[in-house]
Amino acid sequence: MNSIGLITKRSDPTAVRATKELTEWLRKQGCRVTVTPEAAEDAEISEEMATRRSSENLAEGQDMVIVLGGDGTFIGAARDVMRWRVPVLGVNMGRLGFLTEIPYEEMYTYLTGFFSGRYEVEERMMLTAYVKRKNGEVLSHHALNDVVAHKGHLARMMEFQVSIDGQHVYTSRADGLIVSTPTGSTGYSLSAGGPILHPRLDTFLLMPICPHTLTNRPIAIPGDSQVEFRLTQEEPDRLLTLDGQLGVPLLDGDSILIRRSDHTLRVLHSPERNYYDVLRDKLRWAERVGTPRDLLAGTGADLR
Protein backbone atom coordinates (compact mmCIF):
# COMPACT_ATOMS: atom_id res chain seq x y z
CA MET A 1 0.00 0.00 0.00
CA ASN A 2 1.81 3.06 -1.29
CA SER A 3 -0.92 5.70 -1.62
CA ILE A 4 -3.10 6.47 1.39
CA GLY A 5 -5.98 8.93 1.65
CA LEU A 6 -7.03 10.38 5.01
CA ILE A 7 -10.50 11.64 5.92
CA THR A 8 -10.84 13.43 9.26
CA LYS A 9 -13.56 14.51 11.65
CA ARG A 10 -12.69 18.19 11.58
CA SER A 11 -14.67 19.11 14.69
CA ASP A 12 -12.59 16.76 16.87
CA PRO A 13 -9.23 18.27 17.95
CA THR A 14 -7.89 14.80 18.80
CA ALA A 15 -8.70 13.56 15.29
CA VAL A 16 -7.05 16.63 13.77
CA ARG A 17 -3.86 16.06 15.76
CA ALA A 18 -3.94 12.35 14.89
CA THR A 19 -4.17 13.24 11.20
CA LYS A 20 -0.89 15.13 11.29
CA GLU A 21 0.82 12.42 13.35
CA LEU A 22 -0.45 9.70 11.01
CA THR A 23 0.66 11.68 7.95
CA GLU A 24 4.18 11.90 9.35
CA TRP A 25 4.19 8.19 10.24
CA LEU A 26 2.95 7.16 6.79
CA ARG A 27 5.59 9.30 5.12
CA LYS A 28 8.25 7.46 7.13
CA GLN A 29 6.83 4.19 5.77
CA GLY A 30 7.38 5.51 2.26
CA CYS A 31 3.69 6.21 1.54
CA ARG A 32 2.20 9.04 -0.47
CA VAL A 33 -0.55 10.75 1.54
CA THR A 34 -3.60 12.66 0.33
CA VAL A 35 -5.83 14.78 2.57
CA THR A 36 -8.62 17.28 2.01
CA PRO A 37 -7.66 20.98 1.86
CA GLU A 38 -9.72 21.59 4.99
CA ALA A 39 -7.95 18.85 6.96
CA ALA A 40 -4.56 20.10 5.75
CA GLU A 41 -5.37 23.57 7.03
CA ASP A 42 -6.74 22.33 10.37
CA ALA A 43 -3.79 19.99 11.02
CA GLU A 44 -1.17 22.34 9.54
CA ILE A 45 -0.04 19.78 6.98
CA SER A 46 2.17 21.30 4.30
CA GLU A 47 1.88 20.58 0.59
CA GLU A 48 5.26 18.85 0.79
CA MET A 49 3.84 16.37 3.31
CA ALA A 50 0.56 15.54 1.58
CA THR A 51 -1.36 16.10 -1.63
CA ARG A 52 -4.62 18.02 -1.26
CA ARG A 53 -7.82 16.88 -2.92
CA SER A 54 -11.55 17.37 -2.35
CA SER A 55 -13.37 14.70 -0.33
CA GLU A 56 -15.43 13.68 -3.40
CA ASN A 57 -12.29 12.74 -5.35
CA LEU A 58 -9.85 11.96 -2.56
CA ALA A 59 -10.09 8.18 -2.99
CA GLU A 60 -9.19 8.20 -6.69
CA GLY A 61 -5.96 6.30 -7.23
CA GLN A 62 -5.49 5.43 -3.55
CA ASP A 63 -4.63 1.98 -2.23
CA MET A 64 -6.53 2.64 0.98
CA VAL A 65 -8.53 5.36 2.71
CA ILE A 66 -8.28 5.78 6.48
CA VAL A 67 -11.16 7.52 8.25
CA LEU A 68 -10.29 9.19 11.57
CA GLY A 69 -13.49 9.91 13.46
CA GLY A 70 -16.67 8.21 14.57
CA ASP A 71 -19.32 6.22 12.77
CA GLY A 72 -20.90 9.38 11.37
CA THR A 73 -17.63 10.41 9.73
CA PHE A 74 -17.22 6.89 8.34
CA ILE A 75 -20.76 6.84 6.89
CA GLY A 76 -20.28 10.23 5.27
CA ALA A 77 -16.96 9.11 3.79
CA ALA A 78 -18.57 5.94 2.41
CA ARG A 79 -20.68 7.91 -0.07
CA ASP A 80 -17.57 9.63 -1.43
CA VAL A 81 -15.32 6.57 -1.51
CA MET A 82 -17.66 3.86 -2.84
CA ARG A 83 -17.41 4.68 -6.55
CA TRP A 84 -13.62 4.38 -6.51
CA ARG A 85 -13.66 0.80 -5.14
CA VAL A 86 -10.93 1.68 -2.62
CA PRO A 87 -10.91 -0.22 0.70
CA VAL A 88 -11.68 1.89 3.76
CA LEU A 89 -10.35 1.53 7.30
CA GLY A 90 -12.16 3.18 10.20
CA VAL A 91 -10.18 4.41 13.23
CA ASN A 92 -12.43 5.22 16.16
CA MET A 93 -12.09 8.74 17.54
CA GLY A 94 -15.74 8.92 18.60
CA ARG A 95 -17.97 7.17 21.13
CA LEU A 96 -19.41 3.85 19.94
CA GLY A 97 -17.20 3.17 16.94
CA PHE A 98 -19.16 0.24 15.54
CA LEU A 99 -18.00 0.89 11.98
CA THR A 100 -14.74 2.58 12.97
CA GLU A 101 -13.75 -0.55 14.81
CA ILE A 102 -9.97 0.02 15.14
CA PRO A 103 -9.16 1.77 18.45
CA TYR A 104 -7.04 4.89 17.98
CA GLU A 105 -4.63 3.68 20.67
CA GLU A 106 -3.90 0.55 18.61
CA MET A 107 -3.92 2.20 15.18
CA TYR A 108 -0.22 1.84 14.40
CA THR A 109 -0.16 -1.80 15.49
CA TYR A 110 -3.02 -2.62 13.13
CA LEU A 111 -1.54 -0.57 10.28
CA THR A 112 1.78 -2.38 10.60
CA GLY A 113 -0.11 -5.65 10.20
CA PHE A 114 -2.06 -4.34 7.20
CA PHE A 115 1.14 -3.22 5.46
CA SER A 116 2.52 -6.74 5.85
CA GLY A 117 -0.59 -8.22 4.25
CA ARG A 118 -2.57 -9.22 7.35
CA TYR A 119 -6.00 -7.87 6.45
CA GLU A 120 -9.36 -8.86 5.01
CA VAL A 121 -11.63 -6.88 2.71
CA GLU A 122 -15.39 -7.12 3.17
CA GLU A 123 -17.94 -5.89 0.65
CA ARG A 124 -20.79 -3.91 2.24
CA MET A 125 -24.10 -3.40 0.45
CA MET A 126 -25.25 0.15 -0.22
CA LEU A 127 -28.67 1.46 -1.25
CA THR A 128 -29.72 3.89 -3.95
CA ALA A 129 -32.91 5.87 -3.39
CA TYR A 130 -34.78 7.61 -6.21
CA VAL A 131 -37.39 10.28 -5.55
CA LYS A 132 -39.64 10.72 -8.59
CA ARG A 133 -41.57 14.00 -8.72
CA LYS A 134 -44.86 14.56 -10.53
CA ASN A 135 -43.07 16.95 -12.89
CA GLY A 136 -40.74 14.16 -14.03
CA GLU A 137 -37.74 15.25 -11.97
CA VAL A 138 -35.77 12.40 -10.42
CA LEU A 139 -33.47 12.81 -7.43
CA SER A 140 -31.03 10.03 -6.51
CA HIS A 141 -28.90 9.50 -3.42
CA HIS A 142 -26.86 6.69 -1.87
CA ALA A 143 -26.87 5.29 1.67
CA LEU A 144 -24.70 2.84 3.59
CA ASN A 145 -26.97 2.35 6.61
CA ASP A 146 -30.56 3.21 5.81
CA VAL A 147 -33.15 5.25 3.98
CA VAL A 148 -35.92 6.54 6.25
CA ALA A 149 -39.26 8.15 5.36
CA HIS A 150 -40.65 10.05 8.33
CA LYS A 151 -42.52 13.08 9.56
CA GLY A 152 -40.56 16.23 10.13
CA HIS A 153 -41.29 18.39 13.15
CA LEU A 154 -44.72 17.16 14.26
CA ALA A 155 -45.08 13.79 15.99
CA ARG A 156 -47.86 12.52 13.71
CA MET A 157 -48.29 9.33 11.72
CA MET A 158 -47.99 9.13 7.96
CA GLU A 159 -49.81 6.78 5.60
CA PHE A 160 -47.95 5.04 2.81
CA GLN A 161 -48.32 2.18 0.36
CA VAL A 162 -45.46 -0.29 -0.10
CA SER A 163 -44.76 -2.45 -3.16
CA ILE A 164 -41.89 -4.86 -3.79
CA ASP A 165 -40.96 -5.69 -7.40
CA GLY A 166 -44.29 -4.24 -8.52
CA GLN A 167 -46.35 -6.38 -6.13
CA HIS A 168 -48.47 -4.67 -3.51
CA VAL A 169 -47.30 -5.56 0.02
CA TYR A 170 -49.30 -3.36 2.38
CA THR A 171 -50.73 0.05 3.14
CA SER A 172 -49.71 1.25 6.56
CA ARG A 173 -50.04 4.06 9.03
CA ALA A 174 -46.89 4.53 11.09
CA ASP A 175 -44.40 7.13 12.25
CA GLY A 176 -42.35 6.18 9.22
CA LEU A 177 -40.52 3.42 7.39
CA ILE A 178 -36.87 2.34 7.60
CA VAL A 179 -35.26 0.54 4.66
CA SER A 180 -32.01 -0.80 6.07
CA THR A 181 -28.95 -2.61 4.77
CA PRO A 182 -27.33 -5.34 6.89
CA THR A 183 -24.78 -2.72 7.95
CA GLY A 184 -27.59 -0.42 9.06
CA SER A 185 -29.39 -3.17 10.96
CA THR A 186 -27.37 -2.29 14.07
CA GLY A 187 -28.37 1.38 13.85
CA TYR A 188 -31.78 3.06 13.75
CA SER A 189 -33.50 -0.18 12.75
CA LEU A 190 -32.18 -1.98 15.84
CA SER A 191 -33.43 0.82 18.09
CA ALA A 192 -36.85 0.49 16.44
CA GLY A 193 -36.98 -3.22 17.33
CA GLY A 194 -35.50 -4.76 14.19
CA PRO A 195 -33.20 -7.80 13.95
CA ILE A 196 -29.43 -7.83 13.50
CA LEU A 197 -28.40 -8.90 9.99
CA HIS A 198 -24.90 -10.18 9.31
CA PRO A 199 -23.19 -7.75 6.90
CA ARG A 200 -22.43 -10.50 4.36
CA LEU A 201 -26.13 -11.27 3.84
CA ASP A 202 -27.55 -10.29 0.46
CA THR A 203 -30.76 -8.85 1.86
CA PHE A 204 -32.23 -5.65 3.18
CA LEU A 205 -34.87 -4.87 5.73
CA LEU A 206 -38.22 -3.06 5.72
CA MET A 207 -38.81 -1.80 9.24
CA PRO A 208 -41.98 0.18 10.09
CA ILE A 209 -41.52 2.78 12.83
CA CYS A 210 -44.15 2.45 15.56
CA PRO A 211 -46.87 1.10 13.21
CA HIS A 212 -50.52 1.73 14.09
CA THR A 213 -51.21 -1.97 13.47
CA LEU A 214 -49.16 -4.20 15.75
CA THR A 215 -49.19 -7.03 13.18
CA ASN A 216 -47.12 -4.92 10.77
CA ARG A 217 -43.72 -6.47 11.45
CA PRO A 218 -40.25 -6.13 9.89
CA ILE A 219 -39.55 -8.14 6.75
CA ALA A 220 -36.19 -9.07 5.20
CA ILE A 221 -36.30 -9.21 1.41
CA PRO A 222 -33.84 -10.39 -1.29
CA GLY A 223 -31.03 -8.02 -2.12
CA ASP A 224 -32.07 -7.73 -5.78
CA SER A 225 -35.56 -6.46 -4.87
CA GLN A 226 -36.88 -3.02 -5.71
CA VAL A 227 -38.99 -1.31 -3.06
CA GLU A 228 -41.44 1.42 -3.96
CA PHE A 229 -43.55 3.40 -1.57
CA ARG A 230 -46.00 6.19 -2.11
CA LEU A 231 -47.49 8.63 0.32
CA THR A 232 -51.26 8.22 0.24
CA GLN A 233 -52.28 11.32 2.19
CA GLU A 234 -51.51 14.95 1.57
CA GLU A 235 -49.63 16.13 4.63
CA PRO A 236 -46.93 18.76 5.08
CA ASP A 237 -43.46 18.35 6.53
CA ARG A 238 -42.35 14.88 5.43
CA LEU A 239 -38.76 13.90 4.82
CA LEU A 240 -36.64 11.19 3.27
CA THR A 241 -33.43 10.89 5.30
CA LEU A 242 -30.35 8.99 4.15
CA ASP A 243 -27.97 7.71 6.81
CA GLY A 244 -29.28 10.39 9.15
CA GLN A 245 -27.14 12.92 7.24
CA LEU A 246 -28.96 13.90 4.03
CA GLY A 247 -32.57 15.06 4.01
CA VAL A 248 -34.91 15.32 1.01
CA PRO A 249 -38.33 16.98 1.50
CA LEU A 250 -41.14 14.75 0.23
CA LEU A 251 -43.88 16.39 -1.81
CA ASP A 252 -47.41 15.25 -2.59
CA GLY A 253 -47.35 12.76 -5.45
CA ASP A 254 -43.74 11.69 -4.91
CA SER A 255 -42.82 8.08 -5.56
CA ILE A 256 -39.78 6.68 -3.75
CA LEU A 257 -37.86 3.73 -5.23
CA ILE A 258 -35.11 2.01 -3.27
CA ARG A 259 -32.82 -0.73 -4.53
CA ARG A 260 -29.37 -2.14 -3.99
CA SER A 261 -26.76 0.25 -5.30
CA ASP A 262 -24.48 -0.69 -8.17
CA HIS A 263 -21.65 0.24 -5.80
CA THR A 264 -20.49 -1.55 -2.67
CA LEU A 265 -18.24 -0.25 0.08
CA ARG A 266 -15.02 -2.21 0.57
CA VAL A 267 -14.18 -2.26 4.28
CA LEU A 268 -10.80 -3.29 5.69
CA HIS A 269 -10.72 -5.60 8.71
CA SER A 270 -8.08 -7.27 10.80
CA PRO A 271 -8.36 -11.09 10.68
CA GLU A 272 -7.89 -10.97 14.45
CA ARG A 273 -11.36 -9.43 14.92
CA ASN A 274 -14.63 -10.89 13.64
CA TYR A 275 -18.15 -9.50 13.46
CA TYR A 276 -19.27 -11.25 16.64
CA ASP A 277 -16.34 -9.76 18.56
CA VAL A 278 -17.54 -6.32 17.47
CA LEU A 279 -21.13 -7.08 18.51
CA ARG A 280 -19.98 -8.10 21.97
CA ASP A 281 -17.49 -5.28 22.42
CA LYS A 282 -19.54 -2.42 21.01
CA LEU A 283 -23.17 -3.40 21.67
CA ARG A 284 -22.63 -5.60 24.75
CA TRP A 285 -24.43 -8.24 22.70
CA ALA A 286 -25.93 -11.09 24.77
CA GLU A 287 -24.11 -9.81 27.84
CA ARG A 288 -25.48 -10.97 31.17
CA VAL A 289 -26.45 -8.03 33.36
CA GLY A 290 -26.13 -10.01 36.58
CA THR A 291 -28.48 -11.13 39.31
CA PRO A 292 -30.75 -8.81 41.32
CA ARG A 293 -28.21 -9.07 44.14
CA ASP A 294 -25.44 -7.86 41.79
CA LEU A 295 -27.57 -4.96 40.58
CA LEU A 296 -28.45 -3.82 44.11
CA ALA A 297 -24.95 -4.18 45.52
CA GLY A 298 -23.60 -0.84 46.71
CA THR A 299 -27.01 0.87 46.70
CA GLY A 300 -27.59 0.50 50.41
CA ALA A 301 -30.63 -1.72 49.81
CA ASP A 302 -31.37 -4.50 52.28
CA LEU A 303 -30.25 -7.68 50.47
CA ARG A 304 -31.37 -10.08 53.21
Buried (B, 14 or more C-beta within 10 A) or exposed (E): BEBBBBBBBBEBEEBBBBBBEBBEBBBEEEBBBBBBEEBBEBBEBEEEBBBBBEBEBBBBBBEBBBBBBBBBBBBBBBBBBBBBEBBBBBBBBBEEBBBBBBBBEEBEEBBEBBBEEEBBEBEBBBBBBBBBEEEEEEEEBBBBBBBBBBBBEEEEBBBBBBBBEEEEBBEBBBBBBBBBBBBBBBBBBBEBEBEBBEBEBEBBBBBBBEBEEEEBEBBBBEBEBBBBBBBEEEBEEBBBBBBBEBBBEBBEEBBBBBBBBEBBBBBBBBEEBEBEEBBEBBBEEEEEEEEEEEEEEEEEEEEE
